[in-house]
Amino acid sequence: MTIVKQMDVRSNIKKYFDMAFNGEPIIIPRKNNRNVVIVSEKDFKEMEKARRNAAYLAMLDESDRQLKEGRVIAKTMEELEAMAEE
């Protein structure tokens, strides 16, 4: 992880983009703690996938909790097909 002033990024943007592409996150501090991080698209996609997976696992945990509490509704296939036709 590299911390770089905004002015340095402006004057050496290719260098920092290349570093990010090679897996080195670049942190650019800004006023009022509004910092920015440059990461490669590959790393960004991995972070997004991890975030979606965490949300999905939380949803599964909630479903499991509801099932254990008996808060379920059971439907036969015929009932589901009738609902789909409505």
C-alpha positions in Angstrom: 0.0 0.0 0.0 1.4 3.3 -1.1 0.3 6.8 0.2 0.8 9.5 -2.3 -0.1 13.2 -2.4 -2.6 14.3 -5.0 0.0 16.5 -6.7 2.4 13.6 -7.1 -0.4 11.5 -8.7 -1.1 14.2 -11.2 2.5 14.5 -12.3 3.2 10.7 -12.3 -0.2 9.2 -13.1 1.1 6.4 -15.4 3.6 5.3 -12.7 0.8 5.0 -10.0 -1.6 3.4 -12.4 1.0 0.8 -13.3 1.7 0.2 -9.6 -2.1 -0.3 -9.0 -2.3 -2.6 -12.0 0.5 -4.7 -10.4 -1.4 -5.1 -7.2 -0.2 -2.1 -5.1 -3.1 0.0 -3.8 -2.5 3.7 -4.0 -4.0 5.8 -1.3 -4.5 9.5 -2.0 -5.3 11.5 1.2 -7.7 14.4 0.9 -9.2 17.0 3.2 -11.9 16.0 5.7 -10.8 12.3 5.5 -12.3 12.0 2.0 -9.4 9.7 0.9 -9.4 7.9 -2.5 -7.8 4.5 -3.3 -6.7 3.5 -6.7 -6.8 -0.3 -7.3 -6.6 -2.4 -10.4 -9.9 -3.5 -12.1 -9.0 -7.1 -11.2 -8.6 -6.2 -7.5 -11.8 -4.2 -7.6 -13.8 -7.1 -9.1 -12.4 -9.4 -6.4 -13.5 -6.9 -3.7 -17.0 -6.6 -5.3 -17.3 -10.4 -5.5 -16.4 -10.7 -1.8 -18.9 -8.0 -0.8 -21.7 -9.8 -2.8 -20.7 -13.1 -1.3 -20.9 -11.7 2.2 -24.3 -10.2 1.5 -25.5 -13.5 0.1 -24.2 -15.5 3.1 -25.9 -13.1 5.5 -29.2 -13.7 3.6 -28.7 -17.4 3.9 -27.9 -17.1 7.6 -31.2 -15.1 8.1 -33.1 -17.8 6.1 -31.6 -20.5 8.2 -32.5 -18.6 11.4 -36.1 -18.3 10.2 -36.3 -22.0 9.3 -35.0 -22.9 12.8 -37.6 -20.7 14.4 -40.3 -22.4 12.3 -41.2 -19.3 10.4 -41.7 -21.0 7.0 -44.5 -21.5 4.6 -44.8 -24.9 2.8 -46.4 -25.1 -0.6 -47.0 -28.1 -2.8 -45.9 -28.0 -6.5 -49.6 -27.7 -7.5 -50.0 -24.7 -5.2 -46.9 -23.0 -6.7 -48.1 -23.7 -10.3 -51.5 -22.2 -9.4 -49.8 -19.1 -8.0 -47.7 -18.8 -11.2 -50.9 -18.8 -13.3 -52.5 -16.0 -11.4 
